[in-house]
Amino acid sequence: MEMKKRINLELRDRAPEEVTELVLDNCLCVNGEIEGLNDTFKKLEFLSMANVELSSLARLPSLNKLRKLELSDNIISGGLEVLAEKCPNLTYLNLSGNKIKDLSTVEALMEMKMRKRKRKMKLVHLKDMRKRKKKRRMRMRMKMKMKQAQNWEREKRRWACHT
């Protein structure tokens, strides 16, 4: 089922302005981009797009209330800086099973959270990444809370030594 049709089914005769949770798992997106999701979903707090063959977040609308985003088992390899701009209140992000190869891809998210110290990124899942030997080390680094953000540069240098 295509993403637009799935969104219409999930609305269940509700207006998009009223929806707080939207689960679009296992539907198909055309050309690897988000379609059918727009700025009218103003109260959306939880969005799940697992296994939808998503490769780009470029068409993600502004979702200011979004707190949890599930993007597991897609083919995303970059462009995560869009999340910092479009989802400023994001506290949970699952990126497991994507084509993320190195730490620099998620660096934009960590820098965004360092600027906004009041809000903490509680958990960033990065399981099943391409470099399986370093998967555990990377996952542990991304679970750091923002009060440890001053150690970020030191951790980044340590990561570079292990590659």
NUTOR-279570 format. One record per residue (C-alpha): residue number from 0; x, y, z. Coordinates in pm, 1 decimal. Layout:
<rs>
- NUM	X	Y	Z
...
</rs>
This chain:
<rs>
- 0	0.0	0.0	0.0
- 1	128.3	347.3	-83.6
- 2	206.0	600.0	187.7
- 3	-69.7	847.3	85.6
- 4	-337.1	576.9	104.8
- 5	-202.2	453.6	436.9
- 6	-218.0	803.6	585.5
- 7	-582.0	834.5	478.3
- 8	-660.1	499.8	642.0
- 9	-479.9	593.5	962.9
- 10	-672.0	920.5	991.5
- 11	-997.9	724.0	1049.2
- 12	-1228.1	1019.2	971.9
- 13	-1025.0	1257.2	1188.6
- 14	-876.2	1585.3	1079.9
- 15	-495.1	1585.7	1047.8
- 16	-481.1	1861.9	1311.8
- 17	-619.3	1618.8	1573.9
- 18	-376.9	1329.4	1516.9
- 19	-107.5	1275.7	1781.4
- 20	19.5	931.9	1666.1
- 21	73.4	807.1	1313.3
- 22	202.8	458.6	1227.0
- 23	297.9	410.3	862.0
- 24	507.9	93.6	899.8
- 25	554.8	-137.6	600.9
- 26	386.5	86.0	343.0
- 27	565.4	192.7	25.5
- 28	700.9	537.3	-43.7
- 29	758.1	648.4	-401.6
- 30	1118.5	729.2	-499.0
- 31	1233.2	685.5	-138.4
- 32	1067.8	1008.4	-22.9
- 33	786.9	1097.8	217.0
- 34	455.6	1177.1	52.0
- 35	113.2	1261.2	190.0
- 36	251.3	1395.3	517.1
- 37	227.6	1774.2	543.9
- 38	227.7	2068.7	785.7
- 39	-138.2	2013.5	883.9
- 40	-29.1	1743.6	1132.2
- 41	37.2	2009.1	1396.9
- 42	-20.2	1792.6	1707.8
- 43	175.8	1489.4	1588.2
- 44	395.4	1360.0	1873.3
- 45	479.2	1007.1	1752.1
- 46	557.4	907.3	1393.1
- 47	661.9	559.4	1286.2
- 48	788.2	494.2	934.0
- 49	967.2	162.7	978.8
- 50	1044.8	-47.8	672.2
- 51	900.5	190.5	412.9
- 52	1212.2	201.3	186.4
- 53	1273.9	564.2	282.7
- 54	1604.5	703.5	155.1
- 55	1556.6	1077.7	208.1
- 56	1405.6	1303.9	472.2
- 57	1406.8	1607.5	240.9
- 58	1025.1	1617.8	214.4
- 59	964.6	1588.2	588.4
- 60	724.2	1864.6	692.6
- 61	775.9	2084.1	998.3
- 62	652.1	1881.9	1295.7
- 63	718.8	2104.4	1595.2
- 64	547.2	1879.0	1851.3
- 65	709.6	1554.6	1730.5
- 66	890.3	1382.6	2018.5
- 67	936.4	1024.4	1895.4
- 68	1042.4	922.0	1545.6
- 69	1081.9	562.5	1434.2
- 70	1283.0	526.0	1110.8
- 71	1419.0	172.5	1146.1
- 72	1482.1	-66.7	855.6
- 73	1496.0	194.2	579.2
- 74	1775.2	287.8	339.6
- 75	1866.5	625.9	487.2
- 76	2237.0	704.8	457.9
- 77	2247.3	1078.2	523.5
- 78	2054.7	1404.3	532.9
- 79	1972.7	1382.6	903.4
- 80	2037.0	1753.8	954.0
- 81	1679.3	1808.1	831.2
- 82	1557.2	1662.3	1161.5
- 83	1729.2	1936.6	1358.3
- 84	1537.5	2199.5	1165.6
- 85	1198.0	2032.9	1118.0
- 86	1162.0	1846.1	1450.2
- 87	1307.0	2070.2	1722.8
- 88	1147.1	1879.6	2014.2
- 89	1262.7	1532.7	1911.4
- 90	1369.0	1324.3	2212.8
- 91	1365.9	968.8	2071.6
- 92	1500.9	855.6	1736.7
- 93	1543.4	501.3	1607.0
- 94	1773.2	465.6	1305.1
- 95	1851.8	95.3	1334.8
- 96	1879.2	-104.2	1013.8
- 97	1963.6	193.6	790.3
- 98	2269.4	246.2	568.5
- 99	2445.0	483.6	804.6
- 100	2816.4	411.6	779.0
- 101	2988.8	649.3	1016.9
- 102	2945.4	881.3	1309.2
- 103	2966.4	1200.9	1103.6
- 104	2620.7	1128.8	960.3
- 105	2454.6	1173.1	1300.1
- 106	2684.9	1450.8	1413.2
- 107	2437.1	1722.9	1308.9
- 108	2178.3	1583.8	1551.0
- 109	2418.6	1580.1	1842.3
- 110	2530.7	1936.5	1773.2
- 111	2167.6	2049.2	1765.3
- 112	2107.6	1897.8	2106.7
- 113	2424.0	2058.9	2245.6
- 114	2284.8	2400.5	2149.5
- 115	1951.3	2325.5	2316.2
- 116	2069.1	2185.7	2646.6
- 117	1725.8	2210.6	2808.3
- 118	1596.5	1927.6	2591.0
- 119	1784.2	1599.6	2603.6
- 120	1804.1	1338.9	2331.6
- 121	1707.8	1040.6	2543.6
- 122	1802.9	763.3	2305.6
- 123	1928.8	724.8	1953.3
- 124	1919.9	369.1	1824.3
- 125	2184.5	279.7	1570.7
- 126	2168.5	-98.9	1570.8
- 127	2257.2	-311.1	1267.3
- 128	2482.1	-61.8	1098.5
- 129	2714.8	-149.9	810.7
- 130	3032.7	-157.4	1018.2
- 131	2932.4	-441.1	1246.7
- 132	3262.8	-448.4	1437.9
- 133	3205.8	-93.0	1557.5
- 134	2830.1	-115.5	1606.2
- 135	2841.5	-154.7	1982.8
- 136	3088.5	128.8	2033.6
- 137	2884.7	368.1	1818.1
- 138	2554.4	279.3	1984.9
- 139	2704.2	350.6	2326.2
- 140	2831.4	688.9	2211.7
- 141	2494.0	789.9	2075.7
- 142	2320.0	711.8	2405.5
- 143	2515.5	988.4	2576.1
- 144	2299.4	1241.7	2754.1
- 145	2351.5	1606.7	2685.9
- 146	2517.3	1675.5	3020.3
- 147	2812.0	1479.2	2877.8
- 148	2818.3	1686.6	2559.1
- 149	3145.0	1857.1	2652.5
- 150	3315.4	1519.6	2605.6
- 151	3183.8	1493.1	2249.4
- 152	3502.1	1618.2	2081.0
- 153	3716.6	1375.2	2279.9
- 154	3488.7	1085.6	2183.6
- 155	3497.5	1188.5	1819.6
- 156	3879.5	1185.0	1817.2
- 157	3878.6	842.7	1983.2
- 158	3638.2	717.3	1716.0
- 159	3867.2	842.6	1439.3
- 160	4159.1	647.8	1588.5
- 161	3961.6	322.0	1572.6
- 162	3867.0	340.2	1205.0
</rs>
